[in-house]
Protein backbone atom coordinates (compact mmCIF):
# COMPACT_ATOMS: atom_id res chain seq x y z
CA UNK A 1 0.00 0.00 0.00
CA UNK A 2 3.04 2.25 -0.10
CA UNK A 3 3.17 5.32 2.11
CA UNK A 4 -0.53 6.13 1.88
CA UNK A 5 -2.60 5.55 5.01
CA UNK A 6 -6.14 4.25 4.61
CA UNK A 7 -9.33 5.37 6.31
CA UNK A 8 -10.06 8.97 5.26
CA UNK A 9 -7.32 11.38 6.28
CA UNK A 10 -4.01 10.70 4.60
CA UNK A 11 -5.62 9.33 1.44
CA UNK A 12 -4.30 10.62 -1.88
CA UNK A 13 -7.89 10.70 -3.20
CA UNK A 14 -10.45 13.20 -1.93
CA UNK A 15 -14.27 12.99 -2.03
CA UNK A 16 -16.15 15.14 -4.50
CA UNK A 17 -18.03 17.94 -2.72
CA UNK A 18 -21.80 17.76 -3.09
CA UNK A 19 -22.36 21.52 -3.49
CA UNK A 20 -20.62 22.97 -6.55
CA UNK A 21 -21.30 26.49 -5.24
CA UNK A 22 -22.66 28.00 -8.47
CA UNK A 23 -25.34 30.65 -9.06
CA UNK A 24 -28.53 28.72 -9.95
CA UNK A 25 -29.62 31.32 -12.49
CA UNK A 26 -26.30 31.16 -14.33
CA UNK A 27 -26.35 27.36 -14.19
CA UNK A 28 -29.82 27.30 -15.78
CA UNK A 29 -28.76 29.74 -18.49
CA UNK A 30 -25.55 27.82 -19.11
CA UNK A 31 -27.48 24.57 -19.35
CA UNK A 32 -29.68 26.06 -22.05
CA UNK A 33 -26.66 27.37 -23.98
CA UNK A 34 -24.88 24.03 -23.61
CA UNK A 35 -27.76 22.34 -25.43
CA UNK A 36 -28.26 25.06 -28.06
CA UNK A 37 -27.15 24.12 -31.60
CA UNK A 38 -27.24 27.78 -32.64
CA UNK A 39 -23.74 28.08 -31.23
CA UNK A 40 -22.62 26.24 -34.36
CA UNK A 41 -22.42 27.70 -37.88
CA UNK A 42 -25.21 25.59 -39.37
CA UNK A 43 -27.33 25.13 -36.21
CA UNK A 44 -26.67 21.40 -36.06
CA UNK A 45 -24.12 21.00 -33.27
CA UNK A 46 -24.29 21.93 -29.58
CA UNK A 47 -21.80 21.46 -26.78
CA UNK A 48 -23.89 18.45 -25.77
CA UNK A 49 -23.31 16.82 -29.16
CA UNK A 50 -19.76 15.89 -28.16
CA UNK A 51 -20.40 15.91 -24.40
CA UNK A 52 -23.42 13.66 -23.95
CA UNK A 53 -24.40 14.22 -20.37
CA UNK A 54 -26.49 11.07 -19.96
CA UNK A 55 -23.59 8.94 -21.19
CA UNK A 56 -20.68 10.21 -19.10
CA UNK A 57 -20.10 13.63 -20.65
CA UNK A 58 -18.19 12.43 -23.74
CA UNK A 59 -19.25 11.03 -27.12
CA UNK A 60 -17.74 7.54 -27.19
CA UNK A 61 -15.64 8.33 -30.26
CA UNK A 62 -11.88 8.29 -30.77
CA UNK A 63 -12.21 11.50 -32.79
CA UNK A 64 -15.18 13.81 -32.44
CA UNK A 65 -17.28 14.90 -35.43
CA UNK A 66 -17.93 18.56 -36.10
CA UNK A 67 -20.10 20.66 -38.42
CA UNK A 68 -20.59 19.09 -41.84
CA UNK A 69 -19.07 15.81 -40.70
CA UNK A 70 -15.60 17.32 -40.16
CA UNK A 71 -13.46 14.86 -38.21
CA UNK A 72 -11.54 16.33 -35.32
CA UNK A 73 -8.01 15.23 -34.44
CA UNK A 74 -8.58 14.14 -30.84
CA UNK A 75 -10.97 12.48 -28.39
CA UNK A 76 -13.42 14.69 -26.51
CA UNK A 77 -12.84 14.41 -22.74
CA UNK A 78 -15.71 14.24 -20.30
CA UNK A 79 -17.12 17.56 -19.17
CA UNK A 80 -18.13 16.15 -15.78
CA UNK A 81 -15.90 17.31 -12.90
CA UNK A 82 -13.94 19.47 -15.35
CA UNK A 83 -14.06 22.34 -12.87
CA UNK A 84 -11.51 20.44 -10.79
CA UNK A 85 -8.92 20.41 -13.61
CA UNK A 86 -5.95 22.76 -13.51
CA UNK A 87 -6.54 23.70 -17.18
CA UNK A 88 -8.81 22.63 -20.03
CA UNK A 89 -8.17 20.61 -23.22
CA UNK A 90 -5.66 17.77 -23.42
CA UNK A 91 -2.84 20.22 -24.05
CA UNK A 92 -3.97 22.67 -21.36
CA UNK A 93 -4.27 25.60 -23.76
CA UNK A 94 -7.25 27.10 -21.88
CA UNK A 95 -6.51 28.30 -18.37
CA UNK A 96 -10.15 28.15 -17.28
CA UNK A 97 -13.56 26.81 -18.24
CA UNK A 98 -14.49 30.32 -19.37
CA UNK A 99 -11.49 30.44 -21.71
CA UNK A 100 -12.36 26.99 -23.03
CA UNK A 101 -15.79 27.96 -24.35
CA UNK A 102 -14.60 30.02 -27.32
CA UNK A 103 -12.37 27.23 -28.65
CA UNK A 104 -15.01 24.81 -30.00
CA UNK A 105 -17.25 27.66 -31.20
CA UNK A 106 -14.49 29.03 -33.45
CA UNK A 107 -12.78 25.77 -34.42
CA UNK A 108 -13.56 24.95 -38.08
CA UNK A 109 -13.53 21.24 -37.23
CA UNK A 110 -16.04 21.69 -34.42
CA UNK A 111 -18.76 24.37 -34.41
CA UNK A 112 -17.11 26.49 -37.15
CA UNK A 113 -18.81 29.69 -36.00
CA UNK A 114 -17.82 33.04 -34.48
CA UNK A 115 -19.13 35.45 -31.88
CA UNK A 116 -20.81 37.73 -34.41
CA UNK A 117 -22.90 34.85 -35.76
CA UNK A 118 -23.71 33.49 -32.31
CA UNK A 119 -24.72 36.86 -30.89
CA UNK A 120 -26.96 37.59 -33.87
CA UNK A 121 -28.85 34.33 -33.43
CA UNK A 122 -29.17 34.55 -29.66
CA UNK A 123 -30.29 38.20 -29.70
CA UNK A 124 -33.11 37.23 -32.07
CA UNK A 125 -34.35 34.64 -29.59
CA UNK A 126 -37.43 35.76 -27.59
CA UNK A 127 -35.94 34.66 -24.26
CA UNK A 128 -32.17 35.02 -24.20
CA UNK A 129 -31.81 38.85 -24.01
CA UNK A 130 -34.04 39.10 -20.94
CA UNK A 131 -32.43 36.08 -19.30
CA UNK A 132 -28.98 37.58 -19.73
CA UNK A 133 -30.14 41.04 -18.61
CA UNK A 134 -31.47 39.56 -15.38
CA UNK A 135 -28.08 38.05 -14.56
CA UNK A 136 -25.51 40.41 -16.09
CA UNK A 137 -25.50 44.24 -16.08
CA UNK A 138 -24.14 44.32 -19.64
CA UNK A 139 -26.51 41.64 -20.93
CA UNK A 140 -25.76 39.27 -23.77
CA UNK A 141 -22.04 39.35 -24.56
CA UNK A 142 -19.40 36.75 -25.45
CA UNK A 143 -17.86 37.02 -21.98
CA UNK A 144 -21.23 36.38 -20.35
CA UNK A 145 -21.94 33.42 -22.62
CA UNK A 146 -18.61 32.00 -21.51
CA UNK A 147 -19.40 32.72 -17.86
CA UNK A 148 -22.82 31.05 -17.96
CA UNK A 149 -21.59 27.92 -19.75
CA UNK A 150 -18.67 27.68 -17.32
CA UNK A 151 -21.06 27.97 -14.35
CA UNK A 152 -23.12 25.11 -15.76
CA UNK A 153 -20.01 23.01 -16.36
CA UNK A 154 -18.84 23.62 -12.79
CA UNK A 155 -22.20 22.31 -11.62
CA UNK A 156 -21.51 18.97 -13.35
CA UNK A 157 -20.01 17.22 -10.35
CA UNK A 158 -20.57 13.56 -9.51
CA UNK A 159 -20.44 13.05 -5.73
CA UNK A 160 -21.64 10.13 -3.61
CA UNK A 161 -19.83 7.35 -5.44
CA UNK A 162 -19.02 4.22 -3.45
CA UNK A 163 -15.45 5.56 -3.28
CA UNK A 164 -16.67 8.90 -1.87
CA UNK A 165 -18.80 7.15 0.73
CA UNK A 166 -15.85 4.98 1.74
CA UNK A 167 -13.62 8.04 2.01
CA UNK A 168 -16.27 9.62 4.24
CA UNK A 169 -16.04 6.68 6.63
CA UNK A 170 -18.46 4.02 5.37
CA UNK A 171 -16.27 0.92 5.58
CA UNK A 172 -18.83 -1.16 3.67
CA UNK A 173 -19.19 1.19 0.65
CA UNK A 174 -16.47 -0.50 -1.43
CA UNK A 175 -16.75 -4.12 -2.47
CA UNK A 176 -13.81 -6.33 -1.49
CA UNK A 177 -12.69 -6.34 -5.13
CA UNK A 178 -12.87 -2.54 -5.44
CA UNK A 179 -10.93 -2.14 -2.18
CA UNK A 180 -8.25 -4.53 -3.45
CA UNK A 181 -8.19 -2.49 -6.64
CA UNK A 182 -7.69 0.75 -4.73
CA UNK A 183 -4.79 -0.75 -2.79
CA UNK A 184 -3.26 -1.98 -6.07
CA UNK A 185 -3.88 1.43 -7.68
CA UNK A 186 -1.71 2.89 -4.94
CA UNK A 187 0.93 0.19 -4.73
CA UNK A 188 1.55 0.02 -8.49
CA UNK A 189 2.01 3.79 -8.55
CA UNK A 190 -1.05 4.83 -10.59
CA UNK A 191 -1.90 7.27 -7.83
CA UNK A 192 1.25 9.29 -8.48
CA UNK A 193 -0.59 10.94 -11.39
CA UNK A 194 -4.21 10.11 -10.60
CA UNK A 195 -5.09 11.58 -7.21
CA UNK A 196 -6.99 14.45 -5.64
CA UNK A 197 -10.70 15.12 -6.05
CA UNK A 198 -10.85 14.17 -9.72
CA UNK A 199 -8.39 11.26 -9.67
CA UNK A 200 -6.20 13.36 -11.97
CA UNK A 201 -6.58 16.53 -14.00
CA UNK A 202 -4.14 18.45 -11.81
CA UNK A 203 -0.78 17.90 -13.54
CA UNK A 204 0.86 17.12 -16.85
CA UNK A 205 2.65 13.91 -17.77
CA UNK A 206 4.47 12.60 -20.81
CA UNK A 207 2.64 9.91 -22.77
CA UNK A 208 5.24 7.16 -22.96
CA UNK A 209 7.29 8.15 -19.91
CA UNK A 210 8.80 4.64 -19.67
CA UNK A 211 8.32 3.28 -23.17
CA UNK A 212 7.98 4.31 -26.81
CA UNK A 213 4.19 4.57 -26.89
CA UNK A 214 4.01 6.41 -30.20
CA UNK A 215 6.57 4.17 -31.90
CA UNK A 216 4.80 1.03 -30.75
CA UNK A 217 1.37 2.42 -31.65
CA UNK A 218 2.28 1.97 -35.30
CA UNK A 219 0.46 4.99 -36.70
CA UNK A 220 1.75 8.35 -37.89
CA UNK A 221 2.45 10.87 -35.15
CA UNK A 222 0.26 13.89 -35.89
CA UNK A 223 -0.06 17.37 -34.40
CA UNK A 224 -2.60 16.18 -31.81
CA UNK A 225 0.03 13.77 -30.46
CA UNK A 226 2.43 16.60 -29.61
CA UNK A 227 0.43 17.76 -26.59
CA UNK A 228 1.77 20.78 -24.71
CA UNK A 229 4.37 21.40 -27.42
CA UNK A 230 1.57 22.88 -29.53
CA UNK A 231 1.02 25.48 -26.81
CA UNK A 232 4.53 26.27 -25.63
CA UNK A 233 6.77 25.38 -28.59
CA UNK A 234 9.21 23.90 -26.08
CA UNK A 235 10.74 20.60 -27.31
CA UNK A 236 10.65 19.37 -23.71
CA UNK A 237 6.85 19.48 -23.91
CA UNK A 238 6.49 17.03 -26.82
CA UNK A 239 3.90 14.35 -25.94
CA UNK A 240 3.13 16.07 -22.63
CA UNK A 241 -0.59 15.98 -21.81
CA UNK A 242 -2.85 16.97 -18.96
CA UNK A 243 -3.46 13.80 -16.97
CA UNK A 244 -7.17 13.00 -17.35
CA UNK A 245 -9.40 12.68 -14.33
CA UNK A 246 -10.65 9.14 -13.86
CA UNK A 247 -13.85 9.76 -11.93
CA UNK A 248 -16.02 8.68 -14.89
CA UNK A 249 -13.41 6.65 -16.74
CA UNK A 250 -15.60 3.56 -16.50
CA UNK A 251 -18.23 5.34 -18.62
CA UNK A 252 -16.07 7.04 -21.24
CA UNK A 253 -14.26 4.62 -23.56
CA UNK A 254 -12.26 4.69 -25.75
CA UNK A 255 -9.28 5.97 -23.80
CA UNK A 256 -6.35 8.41 -24.13
CA UNK A 257 -6.14 11.48 -26.33
CA UNK A 258 -6.09 9.26 -29.42
CA UNK A 259 -8.87 6.91 -28.34
CA UNK A 260 -6.58 3.94 -28.96
CA UNK A 261 -7.64 1.77 -25.99
CA UNK A 262 -11.16 0.37 -26.41
CA UNK A 263 -11.65 -1.00 -22.89
CA UNK A 264 -10.86 0.02 -19.35
CA UNK A 265 -8.70 -3.07 -18.84
CA UNK A 266 -6.70 -2.32 -21.99
CA UNK A 267 -6.16 1.24 -20.83
CA UNK A 268 -4.84 -0.05 -17.49
CA UNK A 269 -2.47 -2.42 -19.31
CA UNK A 270 -1.15 0.34 -21.58
CA UNK A 271 -0.69 2.78 -18.71
CA UNK A 272 1.21 0.18 -16.72
CA UNK A 273 3.47 -0.60 -19.67
CA UNK A 274 4.26 2.91 -20.86
CA UNK A 275 3.87 5.06 -17.74
CA UNK A 276 5.03 2.69 -15.01
CA UNK A 277 7.24 0.27 -16.93
CA UNK A 278 5.37 -2.67 -15.43
CA UNK A 279 3.22 -5.62 -16.44
CA UNK A 280 0.00 -5.99 -14.45
CA UNK A 281 -1.53 -9.49 -14.23
CA UNK A 282 -5.13 -9.90 -15.46
CA UNK A 283 -6.48 -10.41 -11.96
CA UNK A 284 -4.95 -7.17 -10.73
CA UNK A 285 -6.24 -5.33 -13.81
CA UNK A 286 -9.75 -6.57 -13.06
CA UNK A 287 -9.46 -5.37 -9.46
CA UNK A 288 -8.19 -1.93 -10.53
CA UNK A 289 -11.03 -1.69 -13.06
CA UNK A 290 -13.49 -2.50 -10.25
CA UNK A 291 -11.98 0.32 -8.20
CA UNK A 292 -12.38 2.77 -11.09
CA UNK A 293 -16.01 1.70 -11.49
CA UNK A 294 -16.49 2.48 -7.80
CA UNK A 295 -15.40 6.09 -8.47
CA UNK A 296 -18.49 6.79 -10.62
CA UNK A 297 -20.80 9.08 -8.67
CA UNK A 298 -24.17 10.68 -9.26
CA UNK A 299 -25.65 13.62 -11.13
CA UNK A 300 -29.28 14.15 -12.17
CA UNK A 301 -28.27 14.31 -15.85
CA UNK A 302 -26.12 11.20 -15.71
CA UNK A 303 -27.89 7.94 -16.52
CA UNK A 304 -27.11 5.36 -13.78
C-alpha positions as CSV (number, residue, x, y, z in Angstrom):
1,X,0.0,0.0,0.0
2,X,3.0,2.3,-0.1
3,X,3.2,5.3,2.1
4,X,-0.5,6.1,1.9
5,X,-2.6,5.5,5.0
6,X,-6.1,4.3,4.6
7,X,-9.3,5.4,6.3
8,X,-10.1,9.0,5.3
9,X,-7.3,11.4,6.3
10,X,-4.0,10.7,4.6
11,X,-5.6,9.3,1.4
12,X,-4.3,10.6,-1.9
13,X,-7.9,10.7,-3.2
14,X,-10.4,13.2,-1.9
15,X,-14.3,13.0,-2.0
16,X,-16.1,15.1,-4.5
17,X,-18.0,17.9,-2.7
18,X,-21.8,17.8,-3.1
19,X,-22.4,21.5,-3.5
20,X,-20.6,23.0,-6.5
21,X,-21.3,26.5,-5.2
22,X,-22.7,28.0,-8.5
23,X,-25.3,30.7,-9.1
24,X,-28.5,28.7,-9.9
25,X,-29.6,31.3,-12.5
26,X,-26.3,31.2,-14.3
27,X,-26.4,27.4,-14.2
28,X,-29.8,27.3,-15.8
29,X,-28.8,29.7,-18.5
30,X,-25.5,27.8,-19.1
31,X,-27.5,24.6,-19.4
32,X,-29.7,26.1,-22.1
33,X,-26.7,27.4,-24.0
34,X,-24.9,24.0,-23.6
35,X,-27.8,22.3,-25.4
36,X,-28.3,25.1,-28.1
37,X,-27.1,24.1,-31.6
38,X,-27.2,27.8,-32.6
39,X,-23.7,28.1,-31.2
40,X,-22.6,26.2,-34.4
41,X,-22.4,27.7,-37.9
42,X,-25.2,25.6,-39.4
43,X,-27.3,25.1,-36.2
44,X,-26.7,21.4,-36.1
45,X,-24.1,21.0,-33.3
46,X,-24.3,21.9,-29.6
47,X,-21.8,21.5,-26.8
48,X,-23.9,18.4,-25.8
49,X,-23.3,16.8,-29.2
50,X,-19.8,15.9,-28.2
51,X,-20.4,15.9,-24.4
52,X,-23.4,13.7,-24.0
53,X,-24.4,14.2,-20.4
54,X,-26.5,11.1,-20.0
55,X,-23.6,8.9,-21.2
56,X,-20.7,10.2,-19.1
57,X,-20.1,13.6,-20.6
58,X,-18.2,12.4,-23.7
59,X,-19.3,11.0,-27.1
60,X,-17.7,7.5,-27.2
61,X,-15.6,8.3,-30.3
62,X,-11.9,8.3,-30.8
63,X,-12.2,11.5,-32.8
64,X,-15.2,13.8,-32.4
65,X,-17.3,14.9,-35.4
66,X,-17.9,18.6,-36.1
67,X,-20.1,20.7,-38.4
68,X,-20.6,19.1,-41.8
69,X,-19.1,15.8,-40.7
70,X,-15.6,17.3,-40.2
71,X,-13.5,14.9,-38.2
72,X,-11.5,16.3,-35.3
73,X,-8.0,15.2,-34.4
74,X,-8.6,14.1,-30.8
75,X,-11.0,12.5,-28.4
76,X,-13.4,14.7,-26.5
77,X,-12.8,14.4,-22.7
78,X,-15.7,14.2,-20.3
79,X,-17.1,17.6,-19.2
80,X,-18.1,16.2,-15.8
81,X,-15.9,17.3,-12.9
82,X,-13.9,19.5,-15.4
83,X,-14.1,22.3,-12.9
84,X,-11.5,20.4,-10.8
85,X,-8.9,20.4,-13.6
86,X,-6.0,22.8,-13.5
87,X,-6.5,23.7,-17.2
88,X,-8.8,22.6,-20.0
89,X,-8.2,20.6,-23.2
90,X,-5.7,17.8,-23.4
91,X,-2.8,20.2,-24.1
92,X,-4.0,22.7,-21.4
93,X,-4.3,25.6,-23.8
94,X,-7.2,27.1,-21.9
95,X,-6.5,28.3,-18.4
96,X,-10.2,28.1,-17.3
97,X,-13.6,26.8,-18.2
98,X,-14.5,30.3,-19.4
99,X,-11.5,30.4,-21.7
100,X,-12.4,27.0,-23.0
101,X,-15.8,28.0,-24.4
102,X,-14.6,30.0,-27.3
103,X,-12.4,27.2,-28.7
104,X,-15.0,24.8,-30.0
105,X,-17.2,27.7,-31.2
106,X,-14.5,29.0,-33.4
107,X,-12.8,25.8,-34.4
108,X,-13.6,24.9,-38.1
109,X,-13.5,21.2,-37.2
110,X,-16.0,21.7,-34.4
111,X,-18.8,24.4,-34.4
112,X,-17.1,26.5,-37.1
113,X,-18.8,29.7,-36.0
114,X,-17.8,33.0,-34.5
115,X,-19.1,35.4,-31.9
116,X,-20.8,37.7,-34.4
117,X,-22.9,34.8,-35.8
118,X,-23.7,33.5,-32.3
119,X,-24.7,36.9,-30.9
120,X,-27.0,37.6,-33.9
121,X,-28.9,34.3,-33.4
122,X,-29.2,34.5,-29.7
123,X,-30.3,38.2,-29.7
124,X,-33.1,37.2,-32.1
125,X,-34.3,34.6,-29.6
126,X,-37.4,35.8,-27.6
127,X,-35.9,34.7,-24.3
128,X,-32.2,35.0,-24.2
129,X,-31.8,38.9,-24.0
130,X,-34.0,39.1,-20.9
131,X,-32.4,36.1,-19.3
132,X,-29.0,37.6,-19.7
133,X,-30.1,41.0,-18.6
134,X,-31.5,39.6,-15.4
135,X,-28.1,38.0,-14.6
136,X,-25.5,40.4,-16.1
137,X,-25.5,44.2,-16.1
138,X,-24.1,44.3,-19.6
139,X,-26.5,41.6,-20.9
140,X,-25.8,39.3,-23.8
141,X,-22.0,39.3,-24.6
142,X,-19.4,36.7,-25.5
143,X,-17.9,37.0,-22.0
144,X,-21.2,36.4,-20.4
145,X,-21.9,33.4,-22.6
146,X,-18.6,32.0,-21.5
147,X,-19.4,32.7,-17.9
148,X,-22.8,31.0,-18.0
149,X,-21.6,27.9,-19.8
150,X,-18.7,27.7,-17.3
151,X,-21.1,28.0,-14.4
152,X,-23.1,25.1,-15.8
153,X,-20.0,23.0,-16.4
154,X,-18.8,23.6,-12.8
155,X,-22.2,22.3,-11.6
156,X,-21.5,19.0,-13.3
157,X,-20.0,17.2,-10.3
158,X,-20.6,13.6,-9.5
159,X,-20.4,13.0,-5.7
160,X,-21.6,10.1,-3.6
161,X,-19.8,7.4,-5.4
162,X,-19.0,4.2,-3.5
163,X,-15.5,5.6,-3.3
164,X,-16.7,8.9,-1.9
165,X,-18.8,7.2,0.7
166,X,-15.8,5.0,1.7
167,X,-13.6,8.0,2.0
168,X,-16.3,9.6,4.2
169,X,-16.0,6.7,6.6
170,X,-18.5,4.0,5.4
171,X,-16.3,0.9,5.6
172,X,-18.8,-1.2,3.7
173,X,-19.2,1.2,0.7
174,X,-16.5,-0.5,-1.4
175,X,-16.7,-4.1,-2.5
176,X,-13.8,-6.3,-1.5
177,X,-12.7,-6.3,-5.1
178,X,-12.9,-2.5,-5.4
179,X,-10.9,-2.1,-2.2
180,X,-8.2,-4.5,-3.4
181,X,-8.2,-2.5,-6.6
182,X,-7.7,0.7,-4.7
183,X,-4.8,-0.8,-2.8
184,X,-3.3,-2.0,-6.1
185,X,-3.9,1.4,-7.7
186,X,-1.7,2.9,-4.9
187,X,0.9,0.2,-4.7
188,X,1.6,0.0,-8.5
189,X,2.0,3.8,-8.5
190,X,-1.1,4.8,-10.6
191,X,-1.9,7.3,-7.8
192,X,1.3,9.3,-8.5
193,X,-0.6,10.9,-11.4
194,X,-4.2,10.1,-10.6
195,X,-5.1,11.6,-7.2
196,X,-7.0,14.5,-5.6
197,X,-10.7,15.1,-6.0
198,X,-10.8,14.2,-9.7
199,X,-8.4,11.3,-9.7
200,X,-6.2,13.4,-12.0
201,X,-6.6,16.5,-14.0
202,X,-4.1,18.4,-11.8
203,X,-0.8,17.9,-13.5
204,X,0.9,17.1,-16.9
205,X,2.6,13.9,-17.8
206,X,4.5,12.6,-20.8
207,X,2.6,9.9,-22.8
208,X,5.2,7.2,-23.0
209,X,7.3,8.1,-19.9
210,X,8.8,4.6,-19.7
211,X,8.3,3.3,-23.2
212,X,8.0,4.3,-26.8
213,X,4.2,4.6,-26.9
214,X,4.0,6.4,-30.2
215,X,6.6,4.2,-31.9
216,X,4.8,1.0,-30.8
217,X,1.4,2.4,-31.6
218,X,2.3,2.0,-35.3
219,X,0.5,5.0,-36.7
220,X,1.7,8.4,-37.9
221,X,2.5,10.9,-35.1
222,X,0.3,13.9,-35.9
223,X,-0.1,17.4,-34.4
224,X,-2.6,16.2,-31.8
225,X,0.0,13.8,-30.5
226,X,2.4,16.6,-29.6
227,X,0.4,17.8,-26.6
228,X,1.8,20.8,-24.7
229,X,4.4,21.4,-27.4
230,X,1.6,22.9,-29.5
231,X,1.0,25.5,-26.8
232,X,4.5,26.3,-25.6
233,X,6.8,25.4,-28.6
234,X,9.2,23.9,-26.1
235,X,10.7,20.6,-27.3
236,X,10.6,19.4,-23.7
237,X,6.8,19.5,-23.9
238,X,6.5,17.0,-26.8
239,X,3.9,14.4,-25.9
240,X,3.1,16.1,-22.6
241,X,-0.6,16.0,-21.8
242,X,-2.8,17.0,-19.0
243,X,-3.5,13.8,-17.0
244,X,-7.2,13.0,-17.4
245,X,-9.4,12.7,-14.3
246,X,-10.7,9.1,-13.9
247,X,-13.9,9.8,-11.9
248,X,-16.0,8.7,-14.9
249,X,-13.4,6.7,-16.7
250,X,-15.6,3.6,-16.5
251,X,-18.2,5.3,-18.6
252,X,-16.1,7.0,-21.2
253,X,-14.3,4.6,-23.6
254,X,-12.3,4.7,-25.8
255,X,-9.3,6.0,-23.8
256,X,-6.4,8.4,-24.1
257,X,-6.1,11.5,-26.3
258,X,-6.1,9.3,-29.4
259,X,-8.9,6.9,-28.3
260,X,-6.6,3.9,-29.0
261,X,-7.6,1.8,-26.0
262,X,-11.2,0.4,-26.4
263,X,-11.7,-1.0,-22.9
264,X,-10.9,0.0,-19.4
265,X,-8.7,-3.1,-18.8
266,X,-6.7,-2.3,-22.0
267,X,-6.2,1.2,-20.8
268,X,-4.8,-0.1,-17.5
269,X,-2.5,-2.4,-19.3
270,X,-1.1,0.3,-21.6
271,X,-0.7,2.8,-18.7
272,X,1.2,0.2,-16.7
273,X,3.5,-0.6,-19.7
274,X,4.3,2.9,-20.9
275,X,3.9,5.1,-17.7
276,X,5.0,2.7,-15.0
277,X,7.2,0.3,-16.9
278,X,5.4,-2.7,-15.4
279,X,3.2,-5.6,-16.4
280,X,0.0,-6.0,-14.5
281,X,-1.5,-9.5,-14.2
282,X,-5.1,-9.9,-15.5
283,X,-6.5,-10.4,-12.0
284,X,-4.9,-7.2,-10.7
285,X,-6.2,-5.3,-13.8
286,X,-9.8,-6.6,-13.1
287,X,-9.5,-5.4,-9.5
288,X,-8.2,-1.9,-10.5
289,X,-11.0,-1.7,-13.1
290,X,-13.5,-2.5,-10.3
291,X,-12.0,0.3,-8.2
292,X,-12.4,2.8,-11.1
293,X,-16.0,1.7,-11.5
294,X,-16.5,2.5,-7.8
295,X,-15.4,6.1,-8.5
296,X,-18.5,6.8,-10.6
297,X,-20.8,9.1,-8.7
298,X,-24.2,10.7,-9.3
299,X,-25.6,13.6,-11.1
300,X,-29.3,14.2,-12.2
301,X,-28.3,14.3,-15.9
302,X,-26.1,11.2,-15.7
303,X,-27.9,7.9,-16.5
304,X,-27.1,5.4,-13.8
